[in-house]
Amino acid sequence: MNRYMPITGHDCNIPYLLIDTQAPVDVLHDAAAYRIRAVTQLLENFVEPENAGSHLVVLQELALVCTILLRDGCDLMDVTRRQLQERLSV
């Protein structure tokens, strides 16, 4: 596994956001969990009846925010999985 892996959420010829694949597993997991919780909390705000109609939301922008955070979280979880598999195979 390469030391640095570009995130997959943005198509670009020059990688600009990288994940350190040798970072400690707990750090990678915390970063992934943070992003996934952020999306969860954002979506839960739109489910609560008292928030319904209180804000005008452009669904395309909401979807973009969720997509970015979830892809980052998935990339981080993928690196975590690979690290754990490497440790188990040694």
Gaussian input, Z-matrix of N, CA and C with variables (Angstrom, degrees):
# hf/3-21g

backbone

0 1
 N
 C     1     B1
 C     2     B2     1     A1
 N     3     B3     2     A2     1     D1
 C     4     B4     3     A3     2     D2
 C     5     B5     4     A4     3     D3
 N     6     B6     5     A5     4     D4
 C     7     B7     6     A6     5     D5
 C     8     B8     7     A7     6     D6
 N     9     B9     8     A8     7     D7
 C    10    B10     9     A9     8     D8
 C    11    B11    10    A10     9     D9
 N    12    B12    11    A11    10    D10
 C    13    B13    12    A12    11    D11
 C    14    B14    13    A13    12    D12
 N    15    B15    14    A14    13    D13
 C    16    B16    15    A15    14    D14
 C    17    B17    16    A16    15    D15
 N    18    B18    17    A17    16    D16
 C    19    B19    18    A18    17    D17
 C    20    B20    19    A19    18    D18
 N    21    B21    20    A20    19    D19
 C    22    B22    21    A21    20    D20
 C    23    B23    22    A22    21    D21
 N    24    B24    23    A23    22    D22
 C    25    B25    24    A24    23    D23
 C    26    B26    25    A25    24    D24
 N    27    B27    26    A26    25    D25
 C    28    B28    27    A27    26    D26
 C    29    B29    28    A28    27    D27
 N    30    B30    29    A29    28    D28
 C    31    B31    30    A30    29    D29
 C    32    B32    31    A31    30    D30
 N    33    B33    32    A32    31    D31
 C    34    B34    33    A33    32    D32
 C    35    B35    34    A34    33    D33
 N    36    B36    35    A35    34    D34
 C    37    B37    36    A36    35    D35
 C    38    B38    37    A37    36    D36
 N    39    B39    38    A38    37    D37
 C    40    B40    39    A39    38    D38
 C    41    B41    40    A40    39    D39
 N    42    B42    41    A41    40    D40
 C    43    B43    42    A42    41    D41
 C    44    B44    43    A43    42    D42
 N    45    B45    44    A44    43    D43
 C    46    B46    45    A45    44    D44
 C    47    B47    46    A46    45    D45
 N    48    B48    47    A47    46    D46
 C    49    B49    48    A48    47    D47
 C    50    B50    49    A49    48    D48
 N    51    B51    50    A50    49    D49
 C    52    B52    51    A51    50    D50
 C    53    B53    52    A52    51    D51
 N    54    B54    53    A53    52    D52
 C    55    B55    54    A54    53    D53
 C    56    B56    55    A55    54    D54
 N    57    B57    56    A56    55    D55
 C    58    B58    57    A57    56    D56
 C    59    B59    58    A58    57    D57
 N    60    B60    59    A59    58    D58
 C    61    B61    60    A60    59    D59
 C    62    B62    61    A61    60    D60
 N    63    B63    62    A62    61    D61
 C    64    B64    63    A63    62    D62
 C    65    B65    64    A64    63    D63
 N    66    B66    65    A65    64    D64
 C    67    B67    66    A66    65    D65
 C    68    B68    67    A67    66    D66
 N    69    B69    68    A68    67    D67
 C    70    B70    69    A69    68    D68
 C    71    B71    70    A70    69    D69
 N    72    B72    71    A71    70    D70
 C    73    B73    72    A72    71    D71
 C    74    B74    73    A73    72    D72
 N    75    B75    74    A74    73    D73
 C    76    B76    75    A75    74    D74
 C    77    B77    76    A76    75    D75
 N    78    B78    77    A77    76    D76
 C    79    B79    78    A78    77    D77
 C    80    B80    79    A79    78    D78
 N    81    B81    80    A80    79    D79
 C    82    B82    81    A81    80    D80
 C    83    B83    82    A82    81    D81
 N    84    B84    83    A83    82    D82
 C    85    B85    84    A84    83    D83
 C    86    B86    85    A85    84    D84
 N    87    B87    86    A86    85    D85
 C    88    B88    87    A87    86    D86
 C    89    B89    88    A88    87    D87
 N    90    B90    89    A89    88    D88
 C    91    B91    90    A90    89    D89
 C    92    B92    91    A91    90    D90
 N    93    B93    92    A92    91    D91
 C    94    B94    93    A93    92    D92
 C    95    B95    94    A94    93    D93
 N    96    B96    95    A95    94    D94
 C    97    B97    96    A96    95    D95
 C    98    B98    97    A97    96    D96
 N    99    B99    98    A98    97    D97
 C   100   B100    99    A99    98    D98
 C   101   B101   100   A100    99    D99
 N   102   B102   101   A101   100   D100
 C   103   B103   102   A102   101   D101
 C   104   B104   103   A103   102   D102
 N   105   B105   104   A104   103   D103
 C   106   B106   105   A105   104   D104
 C   107   B107   106   A106   105   D105
 N   108   B108   107   A107   106   D106
 C   109   B109   108   A108   107   D107
 C   110   B110   109   A109   108   D108
 N   111   B111   110   A110   109   D109
 C   112   B112   111   A111   110   D110
 C   113   B113   112   A112   111   D111
 N   114   B114   113   A113   112   D112
 C   115   B115   114   A114   113   D113
 C   116   B116   115   A115   114   D114
 N   117   B117   116   A116   115   D115
 C   118   B118   117   A117   116   D116
 C   119   B119   118   A118   117   D117
 N   120   B120   119   A119   118   D118
 C   121   B121   120   A120   119   D119
 C   122   B122   121   A121   120   D120
 N   123   B123   122   A122   121   D121
 C   124   B124   123   A123   122   D122
 C   125   B125   124   A124   123   D123
 N   126   B126   125   A125   124   D124
 C   127   B127   126   A126   125   D125
 C   128   B128   127   A127   126   D126
 N   129   B129   128   A128   127   D127
 C   130   B130   129   A129   128   D128
 C   131   B131   130   A130   129   D129
 N   132   B132   131   A131   130   D130
 C   133   B133   132   A132   131   D131
 C   134   B134   133   A133   132   D132
 N   135   B135   134   A134   133   D133
 C   136   B136   135   A135   134   D134
 C   137   B137   136   A136   135   D135
 N   138   B138   137   A137   136   D136
 C   139   B139   138   A138   137   D137
 C   140   B140   139   A139   138   D138
 N   141   B141   140   A140   139   D139
 C   142   B142   141   A141   140   D140
 C   143   B143   142   A142   141   D141
 N   144   B144   143   A143   142   D142
 C   145   B145   144   A144   143   D143
 C   146   B146   145   A145   144   D144
 N   147   B147   146   A146   145   D145
 C   148   B148   147   A147   146   D146
 C   149   B149   148   A148   147   D147
 N   150   B150   149   A149   148   D148
 C   151   B151   150   A150   149   D149
 C   152   B152   151   A151   150   D150
 N   153   B153   152   A152   151   D151
 C   154   B154   153   A153   152   D152
 C   155   B155   154   A154   153   D153
 N   156   B156   155   A155   154   D154
 C   157   B157   156   A156   155   D155
 C   158   B158   157   A157   156   D156
 N   159   B159   158   A158   157   D157
 C   160   B160   159   A159   158   D158
 C   161   B161   160   A160   159   D159
 N   162   B162   161   A161   160   D160
 C   163   B163   162   A162   161   D161
 C   164   B164   163   A163   162   D162
 N   165   B165   164   A164   163   D163
 C   166   B166   165   A165   164   D164
 C   167   B167   166   A166   165   D165
 N   168   B168   167   A167   166   D166
 C   169   B169   168   A168   167   D167
 C   170   B170   169   A169   168   D168
 N   171   B171   170   A170   169   D169
 C   172   B172   171   A171   170   D170
 C   173   B173   172   A172   171   D171
 N   174   B174   173   A173   172   D172
 C   175   B175   174   A174   173   D173
 C   176   B176   175   A175   174   D174
 N   177   B177   176   A176   175   D175
 C   178   B178   177   A177   176   D176
 C   179   B179   178   A178   177   D177
 N   180   B180   179   A179   178   D178
 C   181   B181   180   A180   179   D179
 C   182   B182   181   A181   180   D180
 N   183   B183   182   A182   181   D181
 C   184   B184   183   A183   182   D182
 C   185   B185   184   A184   183   D183
 N   186   B186   185   A185   184   D184
 C   187   B187   186   A186   185   D185
 C   188   B188   187   A187   186   D186
 N   189   B189   188   A188   187   D187
 C   190   B190   189   A189   188   D188
 C   191   B191   190   A190   189   D189
 N   192   B192   191   A191   190   D190
 C   193   B193   192   A192   191   D191
 C   194   B194   193   A193   192   D192
 N   195   B195   194   A194   193   D193
 C   196   B196   195   A195   194   D194
 C   197   B197   196   A196   195   D195
 N   198   B198   197   A197   196   D196
 C   199   B199   198   A198   197   D197
 C   200   B200   199   A199   198   D198
 N   201   B201   200   A200   199   D199
 C   202   B202   201   A201   200   D200
 C   203   B203   202   A202   201   D201
 N   204   B204   203   A203   202   D202
 C   205   B205   204   A204   203   D203
 C   206   B206   205   A205   204   D204
 N   207   B207   206   A206   205   D205
 C   208   B208   207   A207   206   D206
 C   209   B209   208   A208   207   D207
 N   210   B210   209   A209   208   D208
 C   211   B211   210   A210   209   D209
 C   212   B212   211   A211   210   D210
 N   213   B213   212   A212   211   D211
 C   214   B214   213   A213   212   D212
 C   215   B215   214   A214   213   D213
 N   216   B216   215   A215   214   D214
 C   217   B217   216   A216   215   D215
 C   218   B218   217   A217   216   D216
 N   219   B219   218   A218   217   D217
 C   220   B220   219   A219   218   D218
 C   221   B221   220   A220   219   D219
 N   222   B222   221   A221   220   D220
 C   223   B223   222   A222   221   D221
 C   224   B224   223   A223   222   D222
 N   225   B225   224   A224   223   D223
 C   226   B226   225   A225   224   D224
 C   227   B227   226   A226   225   D225
 N   228   B228   227   A227   226   D226
 C   229   B229   228   A228   227   D227
 C   230   B230   229   A229   228   D228
 N   231   B231   230   A230   229   D229
 C   232   B232   231   A231   230   D230
 C   233   B233   232   A232   231   D231
 N   234   B234   233   A233   232   D232
 C   235   B235   234   A234   233   D233
 C   236   B236   235   A235   234   D234
 N   237   B237   236   A236   235   D235
 C   238   B238   237   A237   236   D236
 C   239   B239   238   A238   237   D237
 N   240   B240   239   A239   238   D238
 C   241   B241   240   A240   239   D239
 C   242   B242   241   A241   240   D240
 N   243   B243   242   A242   241   D241
 C   244   B244   243   A243   242   D242
 C   245   B245   244   A244   243   D243
 N   246   B246   245   A245   244   D244
 C   247   B247   246   A246   245   D245
 C   248   B248   247   A247   246   D246
 N   249   B249   248   A248   247   D247
 C   250   B250   249   A249   248   D248
 C   251   B251   250   A250   249   D249
 N   252   B252   251   A251   250   D250
 C   253   B253   252   A252   251   D251
 C   254   B254   253   A253   252   D252
 N   255   B255   254   A254   253   D253
 C   256   B256   255   A255   254   D254
 C   257   B257   256   A256   255   D255
 N   258   B258   257   A257   256   D256
 C   259   B259   258   A258   257   D257
 C   260   B260   259   A259   258   D258
 N   261   B261   260   A260   259   D259
 C   262   B262   261   A261   260   D260
 C   263   B263   262   A262   261   D261
 N   264   B264   263   A263   262   D262
 C   265   B265   264   A264   263   D263
 C   266   B266   265   A265   264   D264
 N   267   B267   266   A266   265   D265
 C   268   B268   267   A267   266   D266
 C   269   B269   268   A268   267   D267

   B1=1.4618
   B2=1.5306
   B3=1.3338
   B4=1.4621
   B5=1.5177
   B6=1.3280
   B7=1.4642
   B8=1.5291
   B9=1.3266
   B10=1.4659
   B11=1.5134
   B12=1.3306
   B13=1.4555
   B14=1.5292
   B15=1.3267
   B16=1.4697
   B17=1.5259
   B18=1.3271
   B19=1.4579
   B20=1.5235
   B21=1.3170
   B22=1.4604
   B23=1.5203
   B24=1.3075
   B25=1.4522
   B26=1.5187
   B27=1.3228
   B28=1.4552
   B29=1.5226
   B30=1.3273
   B31=1.4618
   B32=1.5194
   B33=1.3191
   B34=1.4559
   B35=1.5255
   B36=1.3110
   B37=1.4647
   B38=1.5253
   B39=1.3151
   B40=1.4582
   B41=1.5183
   B42=1.3418
   B43=1.4586
   B44=1.5252
   B45=1.3033
   B46=1.4606
   B47=1.5210
   B48=1.3140
   B49=1.4550
   B50=1.5231
   B51=1.3224
   B52=1.4566
   B53=1.5162
   B54=1.3177
   B55=1.4585
   B56=1.5212
   B57=1.3149
   B58=1.4590
   B59=1.5250
   B60=1.3225
   B61=1.4584
   B62=1.5242
   B63=1.3263
   B64=1.4601
   B65=1.5304
   B66=1.3199
   B67=1.4640
   B68=1.5301
   B69=1.3300
   B70=1.4631
   B71=1.5258
   B72=1.3292
   B73=1.4597
   B74=1.5234
   B75=1.3317
   B76=1.4645
   B77=1.5242
   B78=1.3169
   B79=1.4652
   B80=1.5253
   B81=1.3308
   B82=1.4667
   B83=1.5236
   B84=1.3282
   B85=1.4624
   B86=1.5225
   B87=1.3253
   B88=1.4685
   B89=1.5271
   B90=1.3354
   B91=1.4691
   B92=1.5279
   B93=1.3302
   B94=1.4642
   B95=1.5195
   B96=1.3219
   B97=1.4646
   B98=1.5192
   B99=1.3243
   B100=1.4690
   B101=1.5233
   B102=1.3167
   B103=1.4633
   B104=1.5309
   B105=1.3194
   B106=1.4612
   B107=1.5264
   B108=1.3436
   B109=1.4748
   B110=1.5297
   B111=1.3301
   B112=1.4669
   B113=1.5241
   B114=1.3289
   B115=1.4671
   B116=1.5182
   B117=1.3290
   B118=1.4621
   B119=1.5225
   B120=1.3321
   B121=1.4608
   B122=1.5207
   B123=1.3219
   B124=1.4589
   B125=1.5256
   B126=1.3177
   B127=1.4616
   B128=1.5266
   B129=1.3326
   B130=1.4648
   B131=1.5286
   B132=1.3239
   B133=1.4643
   B134=1.5201
   B135=1.3206
   B136=1.4558
   B137=1.5268
   B138=1.3161
   B139=1.4640
   B140=1.5281
   B141=1.3226
   B142=1.4612
   B143=1.5313
   B144=1.3209
   B145=1.4707
   B146=1.5256
   B147=1.3229
   B148=1.4657
   B149=1.5255
   B150=1.3330
   B151=1.4599
   B152=1.5242
   B153=1.3154
   B154=1.4619
   B155=1.5233
   B156=1.3026
   B157=1.4507
   B158=1.5205
   B159=1.3294
   B160=1.4623
   B161=1.5271
   B162=1.3104
   B163=1.4637
   B164=1.5220
   B165=1.3233
   B166=1.4537
   B167=1.5188
   B168=1.3116
   B169=1.4580
   B170=1.5136
   B171=1.3088
   B172=1.4532
   B173=1.5200
   B174=1.3267
   B175=1.4581
   B176=1.5270
   B177=1.2964
   B178=1.4573
   B179=1.5300
   B180=1.3284
   B181=1.4588
   B182=1.5227
   B183=1.3142
   B184=1.4602
   B185=1.5210
   B186=1.3264
   B187=1.4626
   B188=1.5253
   B189=1.3235
   B190=1.4616
   B191=1.5279
   B192=1.3272
   B193=1.4663
   B194=1.5264
   B195=1.3088
   B196=1.4684
   B197=1.5223
   B198=1.3180
   B199=1.4569
   B200=1.5196
   B201=1.3224
   B202=1.4635
   B203=1.5250
   B204=1.3240
   B205=1.4621
   B206=1.5239
   B207=1.3332
   B208=1.4615
   B209=1.5227
   B210=1.3188
   B211=1.4730
   B212=1.5209
   B213=1.3343
   B214=1.4669
   B215=1.5207
   B216=1.3343
   B217=1.4643
   B218=1.5155
   B219=1.3149
   B220=1.4672
   B221=1.5260
   B222=1.3278
   B223=1.4643
   B224=1.5251
   B225=1.3239
   B226=1.4616
   B227=1.5264
   B228=1.3211
   B229=1.4591
   B230=1.5302
   B231=1.3350
   B232=1.4536
   B233=1.5254
   B234=1.3269
   B235=1.4656
   B236=1.5258
   B237=1.3247
   B238=1.4630
   B239=1.5339
   B240=1.3270
   B241=1.4635
   B242=1.5234
   B243=1.3456
   B244=1.4620
   B245=1.5247
   B246=1.3355
   B247=1.4713
   B248=1.5156
   B249=1.3245
   B250=1.4618
   B251=1.5347
   B252=1.3277
   B253=1.4709
   B254=1.5228
   B255=1.3472
   B256=1.4598
   B257=1.5234
   B258=1.3207
   B259=1.4707
   B260=1.5252
   B261=1.3299
   B262=1.4543
   B263=1.5368
   B264=1.3205
   B265=1.4660
   B266=1.5175
   B267=1.3187
   B268=1.4804
   B269=1.4972
   A1=107.41
   A2=115.93
   A3=120.60
   A4=110.19
   A5=116.54
   A6=120.96
   A7=111.11
   A8=117.31
   A9=121.01
   A10=110.17
   A11=115.62
   A12=122.27
   A13=108.63
   A14=118.00
   A15=118.55
   A16=111.14
   A17=116.19
   A18=118.98
   A19=107.89
   A20=116.57
   A21=120.31
   A22=112.95
   A23=118.19
   A24=121.65
   A25=115.88
   A26=117.74
   A27=119.25
   A28=108.53
   A29=115.34
   A30=119.67
   A31=109.44
   A32=115.56
   A33=120.70
   A34=107.88
   A35=116.38
   A36=120.23
   A37=112.29
   A38=117.27
   A39=121.94
   A40=108.00
   A41=118.21
   A42=119.75
   A43=110.52
   A44=117.10
   A45=120.64
   A46=112.65
   A47=117.80
   A48=121.78
   A49=107.28
   A50=115.58
   A51=120.56
   A52=110.94
   A53=115.67
   A54=122.47
   A55=107.15
   A56=116.29
   A57=121.40
   A58=107.31
   A59=116.59
   A60=120.37
   A61=112.43
   A62=117.14
   A63=120.73
   A64=111.94
   A65=116.51
   A66=120.02
   A67=108.60
   A68=117.38
   A69=119.10
   A70=111.61
   A71=115.41
   A72=121.52
   A73=111.50
   A74=117.51
   A75=119.01
   A76=111.73
   A77=117.96
   A78=121.51
   A79=110.03
   A80=116.99
   A81=121.05
   A82=110.82
   A83=116.10
   A84=120.60
   A85=111.04
   A86=117.72
   A87=120.87
   A88=111.56
   A89=116.43
   A90=119.91
   A91=110.95
   A92=116.86
   A93=120.49
   A94=110.58
   A95=116.63
   A96=120.80
   A97=111.38
   A98=117.70
   A99=122.07
   A100=110.58
   A101=116.90
   A102=121.08
   A103=111.50
   A104=116.21
   A105=119.63
   A106=110.63
   A107=117.60
   A108=120.64
   A109=110.94
   A110=117.15
   A111=120.24
   A112=110.79
   A113=116.72
   A114=120.52
   A115=110.11
   A116=116.76
   A117=121.15
   A118=110.96
   A119=117.11
   A120=120.58
   A121=111.38
   A122=116.38
   A123=120.03
   A124=110.66
   A125=116.76
   A126=120.49
   A127=111.86
   A128=117.40
   A129=120.12
   A130=111.48
   A131=117.53
   A132=120.59
   A133=112.34
   A134=116.91
   A135=120.17
   A136=111.88
   A137=117.21
   A138=121.46
   A139=110.75
   A140=117.71
   A141=121.78
   A142=110.31
   A143=117.09
   A144=121.09
   A145=113.63
   A146=118.82
   A147=119.69
   A148=112.56
   A149=117.31
   A150=120.36
   A151=112.48
   A152=116.59
   A153=120.11
   A154=109.91
   A155=114.94
   A156=120.53
   A157=114.94
   A158=117.98
   A159=118.97
   A160=111.88
   A161=116.61
   A162=120.61
   A163=109.52
   A164=114.74
   A165=118.80
   A166=107.47
   A167=116.68
   A168=120.79
   A169=108.77
   A170=114.98
   A171=119.75
   A172=105.89
   A173=116.24
   A174=120.89
   A175=113.00
   A176=116.78
   A177=119.71
   A178=110.59
   A179=117.58
   A180=121.07
   A181=111.27
   A182=117.29
   A183=121.79
   A184=110.16
   A185=116.60
   A186=120.98
   A187=111.15
   A188=117.22
   A189=121.05
   A190=110.98
   A191=117.24
   A192=121.24
   A193=110.03
   A194=116.36
   A195=120.10
   A196=111.08
   A197=117.12
   A198=121.60
   A199=111.33
   A200=117.41
   A201=120.94
   A202=110.66
   A203=116.52
   A204=119.91
   A205=112.07
   A206=117.14
   A207=119.75
   A208=111.81
   A209=118.47
   A210=120.10
   A211=110.77
   A212=117.24
   A213=120.05
   A214=110.31
   A215=116.18
   A216=120.46
   A217=112.06
   A218=117.29
   A219=121.28
   A220=110.95
   A221=117.65
   A222=120.66
   A223=110.68
   A224=116.46
   A225=120.49
   A226=111.24
   A227=117.25
   A228=120.31
   A229=110.83
   A230=118.01
   A231=121.64
   A232=110.67
   A233=117.37
   A234=120.95
   A235=109.97
   A236=116.93
   A237=121.03
   A238=110.46
   A239=116.91
   A240=121.62
   A241=110.64
   A242=116.59
   A243=119.69
   A244=111.55
   A245=116.63
   A246=119.27
   A247=111.05
   A248=116.51
   A249=120.22
   A250=110.86
   A251=117.72
   A252=120.71
   A253=111.31
   A254=115.97
   A255=119.52
   A256=110.93
   A257=117.35
   A258=121.19
   A259=111.44
   A260=116.30
   A261=119.85
   A262=112.26
   A263=116.84
   A264=120.10
   A265=112.79
   A266=117.79
   A267=120.77
   A268=110.68
   D1=133.42
   D2=176.72
   D3=-65.26
   D4=150.98
   D5=-178.09
   D6=-61.33
   D7=-43.76
   D8=-178.05
   D9=-118.56
   D10=131.00
   D11=-179.43
   D12=-117.48
   D13=126.00
   D14=177.23
   D15=-69.19
   D16=147.00
   D17=175.40
   D18=-68.21
   D19=153.76
   D20=-175.26
   D21=-97.02
   D22=-2.40
   D23=-172.88
   D24=-73.01
   D25=-9.69
   D26=-176.00
   D27=-139.24
   D28=123.58
   D29=177.75
   D30=-77.91
   D31=116.13
   D32=180.00
   D33=-156.25
   D34=142.63
   D35=-179.93
   D36=-72.37
   D37=-24.99
   D38=-179.86
   D39=-112.36
   D40=109.21
   D41=179.59
   D42=-64.02
   D43=134.22
   D44=-176.90
   D45=-124.70
   D46=-18.58
   D47=173.82
   D48=-121.05
   D49=122.02
   D50=-173.76
   D51=-124.36
   D52=149.30
   D53=173.80
   D54=-104.03
   D55=128.90
   D56=175.39
   D57=-77.59
   D58=106.75
   D59=-175.45
   D60=-71.23
   D61=-9.23
   D62=178.34
   D63=-103.22
   D64=7.34
   D65=176.05
   D66=-64.68
   D67=153.86
   D68=178.21
   D69=-58.42
   D70=143.95
   D71=-177.58
   D72=-56.53
   D73=-40.65
   D74=-178.45
   D75=-65.86
   D76=-33.00
   D77=177.84
   D78=-69.18
   D79=-44.55
   D80=177.67
   D81=-61.90
   D82=-44.61
   D83=179.80
   D84=-62.97
   D85=-44.44
   D86=179.06
   D87=-60.68
   D88=-41.64
   D89=179.47
   D90=-64.78
   D91=-41.13
   D92=178.14
   D93=-66.32
   D94=-46.96
   D95=-178.72
   D96=-61.43
   D97=-38.25
   D98=178.82
   D99=-59.48
   D100=-45.93
   D101=-178.82
   D102=-68.10
   D103=-41.70
   D104=-179.72
   D105=-67.39
   D106=-40.02
   D107=176.78
   D108=-64.24
   D109=-37.31
   D110=179.56
   D111=-61.11
   D112=-44.01
   D113=178.13
   D114=-65.37
   D115=-43.44
   D116=179.83
   D117=-58.94
   D118=-47.06
   D119=-179.95
   D120=-64.23
   D121=-39.93
   D122=178.67
   D123=-61.82
   D124=-47.25
   D125=-179.36
   D126=-67.55
   D127=-36.31
   D128=178.41
   D129=-63.58
   D130=-32.01
   D131=177.78
   D132=-62.31
   D133=-29.01
   D134=-178.96
   D135=-86.40
   D136=-12.16
   D137=179.90
   D138=-88.35
   D139=-30.03
   D140=-177.39
   D141=-65.70
   D142=129.01
   D143=-176.27
   D144=-59.01
   D145=-35.38
   D146=-177.82
   D147=-69.80
   D148=-17.90
   D149=178.10
   D150=-93.66
   D151=-10.22
   D152=-177.09
   D153=-63.69
   D154=124.85
   D155=177.40
   D156=78.36
   D157=-0.62
   D158=-178.24
   D159=-81.41
   D160=-18.73
   D161=179.69
   D162=-133.42
   D163=141.50
   D164=172.36
   D165=-84.52
   D166=125.33
   D167=-176.53
   D168=-122.94
   D169=130.27
   D170=172.64
   D171=-86.70
   D172=111.35
   D173=-172.94
   D174=-59.68
   D175=-33.45
   D176=179.49
   D177=-64.13
   D178=-40.71
   D179=178.27
   D180=-69.21
   D181=-39.39
   D182=176.47
   D183=-60.96
   D184=-45.51
   D185=179.28
   D186=-62.53
   D187=-38.43
   D188=179.52
   D189=-64.25
   D190=-45.33
   D191=178.94
   D192=-60.46
   D193=-46.79
   D194=179.97
   D195=-62.47
   D196=-41.85
   D197=-179.13
   D198=-62.71
   D199=-46.16
   D200=-179.50
   D201=-60.76
   D202=-49.46
   D203=-178.14
   D204=-65.08
   D205=-41.56
   D206=-179.53
   D207=-68.49
   D208=-39.65
   D209=177.94
   D210=-64.63
   D211=-43.85
   D212=176.40
   D213=-58.40
   D214=-46.05
   D215=179.10
   D216=-61.17
   D217=-42.42
   D218=179.21
   D219=-65.84
   D220=-41.14
   D221=176.89
   D222=-60.53
   D223=-44.27
   D224=179.38
   D225=-64.79
   D226=-41.07
   D227=178.04
   D228=-66.19
   D229=-34.12
   D230=177.60
   D231=-63.86
   D232=-43.74
   D233=177.71
   D234=-64.27
   D235=-41.07
   D236=178.12
   D237=-60.29
   D238=-45.47
   D239=179.18
   D240=-59.91
   D241=-45.27
   D242=-179.05
   D243=-63.98
   D244=-39.97
   D245=177.39
   D246=-61.60
   D247=-44.92
   D248=-179.13
   D249=-64.86
   D250=-39.12
   D251=177.80
   D252=-63.84
   D253=-40.06
   D254=178.52
   D255=-63.76
   D256=-40.44
   D257=179.13
   D258=-65.39
   D259=-37.63
   D260=-179.04
   D261=-72.46
   D262=-28.44
   D263=-177.67
   D264=-84.99
   D265=-8.04
   D266=-179.24
   D267=-85.03

